[in-house]
Amino acid sequence: MADDTRTARLEIEGKSHDLPIYSPTAGPDVIDIRKLYSAAGVFTYDPGFTSTASCDSTITFIDGDKGELLHRGYPIDQLAEKSHFLEVCYLLLYGELPSPAQLEDFEGRVTNHTMLHEQMVYFFRGFRRDAHPMAIMVGVVGAMSAFYHDSTDISDPWQREVASIRMIAKMPTIAAWAYKYSIGQPFVYPRNDLDYASNFLRMCFAVPAEDYEVNPILARAMDRIFTLHADHEQNASTSTVRLASSSGANPFACIAAGIACLWGPAHGGANQACLEMLREIGTPDQIPEYIARAKDKDDPFRLMGFGHRVYKNFDPRAKVMKQSADEVLELLGVEDNPTLQVAKELEKQALADPFFTEKKLFPNVDFYSGIILEAMGFPTSMFTPIFAVSRTIGWISQWKEMITDPQLKIGRPRQLYQGVTLRDYVDIENR
Ligand code: CMC
């Protein structure tokens, strides 16, 4: 980056400013504006960060035009097909695919941290039964900083490592317990002889009154959902985690901030919103009405599960998810599931409509994930918590990268102030 000698010339009121240009290993060039304010006294303006790189990173790359997603260089479709979630976690966290011994060690460390501090049970019990599981997750993950004091010192690499493993390991337990609590069933403790996805399914669906056998095909589908959501470079929740941690806050508090951001319907909440939309549409004959609403500028309705800030082509995760949906529904004997029929027809009609193709609005990962999760027996309120379980590794990997970056600075955006300028206070009797 430092060897790049190209510059971009910016002229402001007759004065030129040469700004360094950097070439990434992939993706568009980047103009360095860090010294712009001190040199020229101006800020740049980019609400929503549509043209701003907020950091440099070596973890994940997206080519939105090609519809390509790479983790440490490996394409997501290869990882979804040939790898599994914990191996992808290792790859994201440490940069390379593990050797068999490294994987065994990593899986062992994660498995040995799946239990929650027993005192946390009382924390869960303080919530109302009808609390959204995301509300419980935000609270419980933030509260981990009060339970695990020995892994909150971010200047200590060992503590950072322990905090990372704890969060990867405990997030499924937290999400499953949030669900169990909401339906009034006893918490199911993790079982260390099960793989990550099977353990999660068991903690969600087992009851003490009878045996629970994990269906390996459903466990594979669950693992694939985790894998497909693992990381997505500087998305809103990841940027939230980075901004929160730039102040030096402890990792549990920062991941809780990421979970809060993920909850919104424009981000991780889209899977819940999408399934609710498909159910509301109900039957294929209603689709034209909803498409017309999505196209109407005066109607705030959007097709949930469609469109993406970065992908201007098919979301590569959606392709794998669609295939998984077909497999899972066939296995469960519900291929004629009405929601799936509406989803398939909606996709067909939207992609045949120039409004969507011209704006490059294609189905995203959330379009099909809800259908699979519903078929597995999850209520819609659990869709976003499952996304949070998966994305934890992305947040942690990006957090770890940031904490060890020698250029780390507190994130502090500037603004285009449009408010009232200096004026004198008026006493209340004179207003
Ligand atoms: N339905 C109808 N029109 C849409 C949609 C949609 N789903 N998405 C974008 N548009 C239109 C939008 O009205 C705008 O039109 P115009 O240029 O005429 O004003 C144009 O497309 C560009 O939209 P934008 O809001 O400027 O694009 P953005 O990059 O800011 O937003 C998005 C990206 C994902 C928030 C948006 O596409 C959206 O709200 N989609 C539905 C929610 C969704 O599925 N979110 C999940 C994203 S993938 C998982 C994740 O990252 O968490």
Residues whose N, C-alpha, C, O or C-beta is under 5 A from the ligand:
A	BS01	CMC	P265 A266 H267 G268 A270 A294 F301 R302 L303 M304 G305 F306 G307 H308 R309 K359 N364 V365 D366
